[in-house]
Amino acid sequence: MSADVTERRLAVLRFLVAAYAAVWSAVRAPALLDPLAFADRRFDPVGPLGLLDGPLPDLVLIGLVIATPVSCAVFALGRFPTISGPVAAFAFLVVTTYRNSWGQLFHTENLVALHLVVLAVAAYTRSDRRWAVDAMAVLTVGTYVVAGVAKLRISGLAWLDGDVLRHQIAFDNARKELLGDVSSPFAGWFLRQGWLLGPAAVATMVVELGAPLALLGRRWALGWSVMAFGFHVAITVFMAILFPYQLLGVALAPLLPMERLVQWLPRRSRDLTEAPEIKPVE
Amino acid sequence: MRFRLRIAGPVVAAVVVVSPMLREPTNDTYPLSTYPMFAFDRGVEHDIATAVEVDVDGDAVRLSPKLIAGTDEVILASVTVKRSIALGEAELLCGEIAERLGPGRTVDVRVETVDVVAFITAGVEPSGIDVKARCVG
């Protein structure tokens, strides 16, 4: 990948990831502010906030929830990237960590937070930033590998016979119904097709443990990305669980030739640093 | 220098993202997760903690996660009820839910025993209900 292609791809990635984070944190702002009404006894800090001995002051949380979409949007538009990048990465990491600090860990924003950190660091380097594109691709692939390995470590090869998957789908949908949430209308049908569950479990493992193949080249990346996208569509259809970062393709973007989209970006956001503007694609 | 950065960047990213594999898979955190959420065999029969409104006929009316735990996240609502029962705080939670529902409404915090596969595939109702707390708003 030439330096010019790298810069274009990185500019597109920066725009996609930061814009996603901006929209997500704006849309989810009410949920991010829910802890204002939670009882303090429910606070169970994790990760970077693990040392907190009590909930954040209300004004701090409100400030962070406002700062997150604003800084992410500024970063997406390429304004003051050496400031907006770190602020966006920090604010997003803190608000999502805080969201996870009330007794339940979610697994939908991890990759967004990690990608933002790489982009923020990349804003401080001015030449040959292929490392940043590659690092983001490795982070995407790595999360799938870790998920696959967890299945093998916890359930062993028994995970492949389909029963674990059947019980997971049934439990998740039953819990949703008992707690007044929307469950999948297709789950019952799927679980009655017993013959499908084994192949579905094997396909899941192929996607997760086969993820590193996506690093071998463009065709491998495209092939694996299609499978990973299908995997998340299936999770949405049969478990009513949304992984929007993956379903919108942003999580997979570091693996793909996104530089072709550079002409669609707002003019100012085509540049990752305050360096001269990158020439448009021929 | 450039070459070293080109190699070191992805290597550091790889080490960071797979580092959770050095922990027990059940020792999860954020943002560096072990992603254990679909890894367990949960089995068929479950005791699921929930909260319902009890209407004037004594029938259970399902409540939303927002009413149960002040959130639209169903998993967080589920964990909130489960933890409250485990910590002996079912009465406290029951009172909070009743307050959200409004005056004169009856709330049960309870555990329902369910064959989750039969429930989803054939609509088989829970086989047992254990009321942990009842309160009136």
Interface residues (C-beta under 8 A of the other chain):
Chain A: A31 D34 A37 F38 A39 R41 R42 V46 G47 G50 L93 T96 T97 N100 W102 G103 Q104 L105 F106 H107 E109 N110 A113 L114 V118 T125 S127 D128 R130 W131 A132 D134 A135 M136 A137 V138 L139 G142 T143 V145 V146 A147 V149 A150 K151 R153 I154 S155 A158 W159 D163 V164 L165 R166 H167 Q168 I169 A170 F171 N173 A174 R175 K176 E177 L178 L179 G180 D181 S183 A187 G188 L191 R192
Chain B: R2 L5 R6 I7 A8 G9 P10 V12 A13 A14 V16 V17 V18 P20 M21 P25 T26 D28 T29 Y30 P31 L32 S33 T34 Y35 P36 M37 F38 A39 F40 D41 R42 G43 V44 H46 I48 T50 R62 L63 S64 P65 L67 I68 G70 T71 D72 E73 V74 I75 L76 A77 S78 V79 T80 V81 R83 L87 E89 L92 E96 E112 V114 V116 V117 F119 I120 T121 A122 P126
